[in-house]
Amino acid sequence: MPSAQRAPRDTPVAKPEPSAPAAPAASSAPQIQLIPASAEGALDAAEEAVDLLLDTGRAPGEVLVITTGEPHPWAAHELSFGEAAYWAQHDAGDDVFYADASVAGRVASRPVVVVAVNGGPDAAATALPLALGRAGTLLIVCGDPQKINSVLGAGV
């Protein structure tokens, strides 16, 4: 019975634990980095971010790139071989994957998500919260800081 009595005593001691779940929740939320860029320059900024990620040791399969305007040239090229081949590369998960915001709901989470806000104000409002949900540890957003802050919250 003494061990049964310890459990209730541990519970009041554990009351400060509500801050403990808050800490993992905060640490489980991805870090957000903003790279200011015009809509025309957002894709180039995203490419530079991907290059830097890969140069600093990120595995290609850990990176997802989402575009809100024109599709990334890689996505357009891969889609020319058909939807099945395109999504097979996504499912393989061994390379950087590029997706348009319109299909971002179908992509799997990855540790790093890079968003190029390269057009479509409504697409940004839809794509950014979705990208935040798909990013494991880091969300990099390339685009107009005012537009991004209005969607994700001031001060990003």
Secondary structure by P-SEA (a helix, b strand, c coil): caaaaaaaaaaaaaccaaaaaaaaaaaacbbbbbbbbcccaaaaaaaaaaaaaaaaccccccbbbbbcccccaaaaaaacccaaaaaaaaaacccccccccccccccccccbbbbcccccaaaaaaaaaaaaaacccbbbbbccaaaaaaaacccc
